[in-house]
Amino acid sequence: MSVTIKSEHEIELMREAGRILAITHDEMAKIIRPGISTMDINRKGEEIIRSFGCIPSFLNYNGYPASICVSVNDEVVHGIPSKKRILRDGDIVSLDAGVIYKGYQSDAARTHAVGEISEEDKKLIEVTKQSFFEGIKFAKAGNHLFDISKAIQNYVEANGFSVVRDLVGHGIGKNLHEEPQVPNYKPIGRGMKLRKGMTLAIEPMVNIGAYDVWMLDDDWTVVTKDGSKSSHYENTVYITDGEPELLSYREDLV
C-alpha cells in the first residue's frame, strides 16, 4: 500500500483548499430551507468554489454529473442534485463537496436540518458529527489507523445508531481518493501506523436503522436498505506529531 507523505508546501496548498471548502459549506448552509431544490444547493456550491478560482472535485469525477453531492433523508451519499427534488420541512440533507486548489484537494461533508426536524434526527446529526471528533482523538503519529475506526464505531453504537460498512474514508492529496482506506468500524487487526504528513478524509456515515445500504438505478445514489435516515460528517485531516489539524474546518464556520 503506497501512502503519500505530504511536504509542508503541499500541506499549505491543502490548507487553502480546505479553507475555501469550509467557506463553501457555510454559504450552502445559509440557503437551506423548505422549498428550495437540491439543484439550487449544487449551483450555490459550485458558484462559491469557482469564485475562488478553484475547481469542484466531484464534477465529472468518474462520471458524476454535479459539483455537490446532495443526499436527502435515507440517501447516505452521492445523491444527484435535481431541480425536481424539493426540500421539505422535516427533511435532513447531507452535503458532500470537494475543492481543487492548485492541484491539491480537500473533501468535507455536513448534514443539515431542513426546517423543524424530529428529536431523533437531531440526535442522529449530532452523534454523527461527534463520532468524527471521537475518532480524531486517535489521529496522531504513532497510533494506528483502526484506532480511529474503533472510536467512531464505539461512539455511534453506544448511542443506538449504526455505522455504514460498505463505504469508507480515504487518503487525499493530489488525488481525491488515495491510500489508505479509512473504515468507520473496527476491522480485524490494527491497521497501518499513522505518520506525520499523512492526510486523511475521515467521514462517518451513520444510519438510524441497520447499516445495510444499496445503490439506486442511477448508479450513484446510495440509500439505506431499511429506509431509515442517514447522516454524514467529514473533514480533511492532517496527521501531525501532536493534535491533528482539520484542514477543512474552521471554528467560526462550524
Stockholm file with secondary structure:
# STOCKHOLM 1.0

chainA/1-254         MSVTIKSEHEIELMREAGRILAITHDEMAKIIRPGISTMDINRKGEEIIRSFGCIPSFLNYNGYPASICVSVNDEVVHGIPSKKRILRDGDIVSLDAGVIYKGYQSDAARTHAVGEISEEDKKLIEVTKQSFFEGIKFAKAGNHLFDISKAIQNYVEANGFSVVRDLVGHGIGKNLHEEPQVPNYKPIGRGMKLRKGMTLAIEPMVNIGAYDVWMLDDDWTVVTKDGSKSSHYENTVYITDGEPELLSYREDLV
#=GR chainA/1-254 SS CCCCCCCHHHHHHHHHHHHHHHHHHHHHHHTCCTTCBHHHHHHHHHHHHHHTTCEESSTTGGGCCSSEEEEETTEEECCCCCTTCBCCTTCEEEEEEEEEETTEEEEEEEEEECSSCCHHHHHHHHHHHHHHHHHGGGCSTTSBHHHHHHHHHHHHHHTTCEECSSCCEEECSSSSSEEEEECSSCCSSCCCBCCTTCEEEECCEEESSCSCEEECTTSSCEEETTCCCEEECBEEEECCSSSCEETTCBTTBC
#=GC SS_cons         CCCCCCCHHHHHHHHHHHHHHHHHHHHHHHTCCTTCBHHHHHHHHHHHHHHTTCEESSTTGGGCCSSEEEEETTEEECCCCCTTCBCCTTCEEEEEEEEEETTEEEEEEEEEECSSCCHHHHHHHHHHHHHHHHHGGGCSTTSBHHHHHHHHHHHHHHTTCEECSSCCEEECSSSSSEEEEECSSCCSSCCCBCCTTCEEEECCEEESSCSCEEECTTSSCEEETTCCCEEECBEEEECCSSSCEETTCBTTBC
//
